[in-house]
Amino acid sequence: MKKNALSFFSVLTLILLLTPSLALANDRQDHYASMSQKELAYQDLDLSPEEWKDEILDARNSIIYSTSWTVDGQVAYELPDGTIEELPEFSDLFPDWEVPKLKEDVRKEQLAKLTAYDFQILAANYVGFVYLFEPSNSSATLPFYTFYTSANRVTMIADSLPGTSYNGGFTNIDTGADLGYVNNVKQGGKIYLTNPVRNTAYGARASTYSTTGYAQMSVVDG
């Protein structure tokens, strides 16, 4: 009898000790669930609950892809009138945030396709029709063309659009990291990949906030 009573009080003590911790955890979950997307994006990723980290990264990506930027000046933008628009650095816009990357399985798939079909031809030489989807709220649009190049610059341009503008950028396929992104490019605007590294795989991507549909896109050296 004495032993049973002792076990009962031990369990009761454990429950009393755990109750504040459970309540605190529930309060924390409710706190994150009540945040706006912008509030969630600016939470400290390291200090946030593990189960909320993907949500925080998705929220950050929705902000990242709502504006134009470059990483170390690797992407530049020329307006249709020939004016070069200086793109802000990613690190200045989003201090302490990581540059978005392709998921590892997607990165490997893109690289495998490139090495299988291009045989490491060192030239960007694409002209074709690309379906422009509305961009995802949480990730970059997948590359429609991957390439190697030995040129000092690669140019992306829309020769025709289903609507009034598109969004475009370049990705380093070897690392999976985006190199730059330009929003709402009008027809005649040019997106440049500057000083690409020989034998590094790159991807060109495009989407639209305007009318979805087929655009004729060029990605060429020079």
C-alpha positions as CSV (number, residue, x, y, z in Angstrom):
1,M,0.0,0.0,0.0
2,K,2.8,2.3,1.0
3,K,4.6,1.5,-2.3
4,N,1.5,2.3,-4.4
5,A,1.0,5.6,-2.6
6,L,4.6,6.6,-3.3
7,S,4.2,5.7,-7.0
8,F,1.0,7.8,-7.2
9,F,2.7,10.9,-5.7
10,S,5.7,10.5,-7.9
11,V,3.5,10.5,-11.0
12,L,1.5,13.4,-9.6
13,T,4.7,15.4,-9.0
14,L,5.9,14.7,-12.6
15,I,2.6,15.9,-14.0
16,L,2.8,19.1,-12.0
17,L,6.3,19.7,-13.1
18,L,5.5,19.1,-16.8
19,T,2.3,21.2,-16.9
20,P,4.0,24.7,-16.9
21,S,6.4,23.5,-19.7
22,L,3.5,22.2,-21.8
23,A,1.6,25.4,-21.3
24,L,4.6,27.4,-22.2
25,A,5.1,25.3,-25.4
26,N,1.5,25.8,-26.4
27,D,1.7,29.5,-25.8
28,R,4.8,29.7,-28.0
29,Q,3.0,27.8,-30.8
30,D,0.0,30.1,-30.5
31,H,2.4,33.1,-30.7
32,Y,4.0,32.0,-33.9
33,A,0.6,31.0,-35.4
34,S,-0.7,34.5,-34.8
35,M,2.1,36.2,-36.6
36,S,1.7,37.8,-40.0
37,Q,3.9,36.6,-42.8
38,K,6.2,39.6,-42.5
39,E,6.5,39.2,-38.7
40,L,7.3,35.5,-39.2
41,A,10.0,36.2,-41.8
42,Y,11.9,38.4,-39.4
43,Q,12.0,35.9,-36.5
44,D,15.5,34.6,-35.4
45,L,15.8,31.3,-37.2
46,D,18.2,29.9,-34.7
47,L,16.0,30.6,-31.7
48,S,12.7,29.6,-33.3
49,P,11.1,26.2,-32.8
50,E,12.2,23.5,-35.2
51,E,8.7,23.0,-36.5
52,W,8.4,26.6,-37.5
53,K,11.7,27.0,-39.4
54,D,10.4,26.0,-42.8
55,E,7.5,28.4,-42.3
56,I,9.9,31.2,-41.5
57,L,12.0,30.4,-44.6
58,D,8.9,30.4,-46.8
59,A,7.9,33.7,-45.4
60,R,11.4,35.1,-46.1
61,N,11.3,33.9,-49.7
62,S,8.0,35.6,-50.3
63,I,9.7,38.9,-49.3
64,I,12.9,38.1,-51.1
65,Y,11.2,37.5,-54.4
66,S,9.0,40.6,-54.2
67,T,12.0,42.8,-55.1
68,S,15.1,42.9,-57.3
69,W,18.6,42.1,-56.0
70,T,22.0,40.7,-56.9
71,V,24.7,38.8,-55.1
72,D,28.2,40.4,-55.3
73,G,27.1,42.2,-58.5
74,Q,26.8,39.0,-60.5
75,V,23.5,40.0,-62.1
76,A,22.8,43.4,-63.8
77,Y,19.7,44.9,-65.4
78,E,19.4,47.1,-68.5
79,L,16.1,48.9,-69.0
80,P,14.5,48.9,-72.5
81,D,15.8,52.5,-73.0
82,G,19.4,51.3,-72.5
83,T,19.7,52.7,-68.9
84,I,21.6,50.4,-66.5
85,E,19.6,50.1,-63.3
86,E,21.8,49.4,-60.3
87,L,20.5,46.4,-58.3
88,P,20.8,46.4,-54.5
89,E,23.0,43.8,-52.9
90,F,21.1,40.9,-51.3
91,S,23.2,41.3,-48.1
92,D,22.2,44.9,-47.8
93,L,18.4,44.2,-48.3
94,F,18.4,41.1,-46.1
95,P,21.2,41.2,-43.5
96,D,21.9,37.8,-41.9
97,W,19.5,36.0,-44.3
98,E,20.7,33.2,-46.5
99,V,20.5,33.5,-50.3
100,P,17.8,31.1,-51.5
101,K,18.9,27.7,-52.9
102,L,17.4,25.0,-55.1
103,K,16.4,21.9,-53.2
104,E,19.2,19.4,-53.4
105,D,17.3,16.8,-55.4
106,V,16.3,19.5,-57.9
107,R,19.8,20.8,-58.1
108,K,21.2,17.4,-58.9
109,E,18.5,16.7,-61.5
110,Q,19.3,20.0,-63.3
111,L,23.0,19.2,-63.2
112,A,22.5,15.7,-64.5
113,K,20.4,16.9,-67.4
114,L,23.0,19.5,-68.3
115,T,26.0,17.1,-68.3
116,A,24.0,14.4,-70.2
117,Y,22.8,16.6,-73.0
118,D,25.2,19.5,-73.4
119,F,28.5,17.6,-73.0
120,Q,29.9,20.8,-71.4
121,I,29.6,23.0,-74.4
122,L,31.0,26.3,-73.1
123,A,28.4,28.6,-74.6
124,A,25.0,29.9,-73.7
125,N,22.9,29.6,-76.8
126,Y,19.1,29.3,-76.2
127,V,16.2,30.7,-78.2
128,G,12.8,29.1,-77.6
129,F,9.4,29.4,-76.1
130,V,9.1,29.2,-72.3
131,Y,5.8,29.0,-70.4
132,L,5.8,31.8,-67.8
133,F,4.0,30.7,-64.7
134,E,3.0,32.9,-61.8
135,P,5.9,32.6,-59.3
136,S,5.6,30.6,-56.1
137,N,5.2,32.5,-52.9
138,S,8.0,30.5,-51.3
139,S,10.7,29.5,-53.8
140,A,12.4,30.5,-57.0
141,T,11.0,29.3,-60.3
142,L,13.0,26.4,-61.7
143,P,15.5,27.1,-64.5
144,F,14.1,26.7,-68.0
145,Y,17.7,26.5,-69.4
146,T,21.0,25.4,-67.9
147,F,24.4,26.0,-69.4
148,Y,28.1,26.4,-69.2
149,T,29.9,29.4,-70.8
150,S,33.4,30.8,-71.4
151,A,32.0,34.3,-72.2
152,N,32.4,37.3,-70.0
153,R,28.7,38.0,-70.0
154,V,25.4,36.2,-70.7
155,T,22.3,38.0,-71.7
156,M,18.6,37.0,-71.0
157,I,16.0,38.8,-73.0
158,A,12.3,38.3,-73.8
159,D,11.7,38.6,-77.6
160,S,7.9,38.3,-77.0
161,L,5.7,38.2,-73.9
162,P,2.1,37.0,-73.3
163,G,1.7,40.1,-71.1
164,T,3.5,43.3,-70.2
165,S,6.4,42.0,-68.1
166,Y,8.3,39.0,-66.6
167,N,10.6,38.3,-63.7
168,G,14.0,36.7,-64.4
169,G,17.2,35.6,-62.8
170,F,20.2,33.3,-62.7
171,T,21.2,30.5,-60.4
172,N,24.5,28.8,-59.8
173,I,23.6,25.1,-60.4
174,D,26.8,23.8,-58.8
175,T,25.9,25.4,-55.5
176,G,22.2,25.7,-56.0
177,A,22.3,29.4,-54.9
178,D,20.5,32.2,-56.7
179,L,22.8,34.9,-58.1
180,G,20.2,37.6,-58.7
181,Y,16.6,38.3,-59.5
182,V,14.9,41.1,-61.4
183,N,11.2,41.9,-61.0
184,N,8.8,43.2,-63.6
185,V,11.1,43.3,-66.6
186,K,9.5,45.0,-69.6
187,Q,9.9,43.7,-73.1
188,G,13.3,44.9,-74.4
189,G,14.9,44.9,-71.0
190,K,18.0,42.7,-70.5
191,I,19.2,40.7,-67.6
192,Y,22.9,40.1,-67.5
193,L,25.0,37.4,-65.8
194,T,28.3,39.1,-65.4
195,N,31.7,37.5,-65.2
196,P,30.5,33.8,-65.1
197,V,33.1,31.3,-64.1
198,R,34.2,28.8,-66.7
199,N,33.1,25.2,-66.1
200,T,30.5,26.3,-63.6
201,A,26.9,25.3,-64.4
202,Y,24.3,28.1,-64.5
203,G,20.5,28.2,-64.8
204,A,18.2,30.9,-66.3
205,R,14.7,31.2,-64.8
206,A,11.7,33.3,-65.6
207,S,8.1,33.8,-64.4
208,T,5.5,36.6,-64.5
209,Y,3.2,38.6,-62.4
210,S,1.5,39.7,-65.6
211,T,-0.3,37.3,-68.0
212,T,0.8,33.7,-67.9
213,G,1.6,32.0,-71.1
214,Y,4.4,31.4,-73.6
215,A,7.2,33.9,-74.1
216,Q,10.0,33.6,-76.6
217,M,13.2,33.9,-74.5
218,S,16.8,34.2,-75.5
219,V,19.8,33.3,-73.3
220,V,23.0,33.9,-75.2
221,D,26.6,34.8,-74.7
222,G,27.4,38.5,-74.9
